[in-house]
């Protein structure tokens, strides 16, 4: 995945998390066309940028506080 693709995936993930509609990690990885391992790396990169993203079990979605 190149830098441009990575930015686009981050943007999509953040948009879905704002709307609390990411689904479970496997589902989200499929939506974003990445493997779960890369999904977790992308989430860590988002956290490193200072965005508070976390998984909500009751909502079964990543959310941004």
One Martini backbone bead per residue (centre of mass of N, CA, C, O) as a GRO file, in nm:
protein
   65
    1UNK     BB    1   0.094   0.038   0.025
    2UNK     BB    2   0.063   0.352  -0.038
    3UNK     BB    3   0.030   0.667   0.074
    4UNK     BB    4  -0.236   0.737  -0.069
    5UNK     BB    5  -0.392   0.484   0.016
    6UNK     BB    6  -0.355   0.521   0.321
    7UNK     BB    7  -0.509   0.790   0.343
    8UNK     BB    8  -0.778   0.683   0.234
    9UNK     BB    9  -0.824   0.467   0.450
   10UNK     BB   10  -0.823   0.657   0.689
   11UNK     BB   11  -1.058   0.833   0.599
   12UNK     BB   12  -1.270   0.607   0.592
   13UNK     BB   13  -1.241   0.513   0.883
   14UNK     BB   14  -1.311   0.780   1.020
   15UNK     BB   15  -1.590   0.814   0.898
   16UNK     BB   16  -1.709   0.551   1.015
   17UNK     BB   17  -1.645   0.614   1.317
   18UNK     BB   18  -1.819   0.866   1.343
   19UNK     BB   19  -2.084   0.680   1.256
   20UNK     BB   20  -2.067   0.397   1.384
   21UNK     BB   21  -1.997   0.191   1.094
   22UNK     BB   22  -1.768  -0.052   1.084
   23UNK     BB   23  -1.774  -0.285   1.252
   24UNK     BB   24  -1.595  -0.538   1.256
   25UNK     BB   25  -1.276  -0.596   1.183
   26UNK     BB   26  -1.324  -0.789   0.944
   27UNK     BB   27  -1.531  -0.612   0.799
   28UNK     BB   28  -1.352  -0.362   0.771
   29UNK     BB   29  -1.126  -0.491   0.608
   30UNK     BB   30  -1.309  -0.556   0.368
   31UNK     BB   31  -1.403  -0.268   0.304
   32UNK     BB   32  -1.086  -0.164   0.277
   33UNK     BB   33  -0.896  -0.383   0.150
   34UNK     BB   34  -0.765  -0.530   0.408
   35UNK     BB   35  -0.594  -0.662   0.642
   36UNK     BB   36  -0.608  -0.693   0.974
   37UNK     BB   37  -0.318  -0.616   1.035
   38UNK     BB   38  -0.333  -0.341   0.881
   39UNK     BB   39  -0.563  -0.223   1.039
   40UNK     BB   40  -0.412  -0.202   1.311
   41UNK     BB   41  -0.192  -0.014   1.201
   42UNK     BB   42  -0.379   0.216   1.119
   43UNK     BB   43  -0.498   0.267   1.398
   44UNK     BB   44  -0.227   0.342   1.528
   45UNK     BB   45  -0.171   0.583   1.342
   46UNK     BB   46  -0.416   0.743   1.432
   47UNK     BB   47  -0.336   0.761   1.729
   48UNK     BB   48  -0.057   0.907   1.670
   49UNK     BB   49  -0.232   1.168   1.564
   50UNK     BB   50  -0.456   1.206   1.818
   51UNK     BB   51  -0.684   1.002   1.773
   52UNK     BB   52  -0.974   0.880   1.944
   53UNK     BB   53  -0.973   0.540   1.894
   54UNK     BB   54  -1.228   0.281   1.939
   55UNK     BB   55  -1.372  -0.011   2.060
   56UNK     BB   56  -1.721  -0.110   2.063
   57UNK     BB   57  -1.897  -0.371   2.169
   58UNK     BB   58  -2.197  -0.279   2.175
   59UNK     BB   59  -2.168  -0.151   1.869
   60UNK     BB   60  -1.969  -0.291   1.678
   61UNK     BB   61  -1.748  -0.041   1.677
   62UNK     BB   62  -1.574   0.210   1.581
   63UNK     BB   63  -1.473   0.507   1.764
   64UNK     BB   64  -1.494   0.865   1.809
   65UNK     BB   65  -1.437   1.095   2.084
   0.00000   0.00000   0.00000
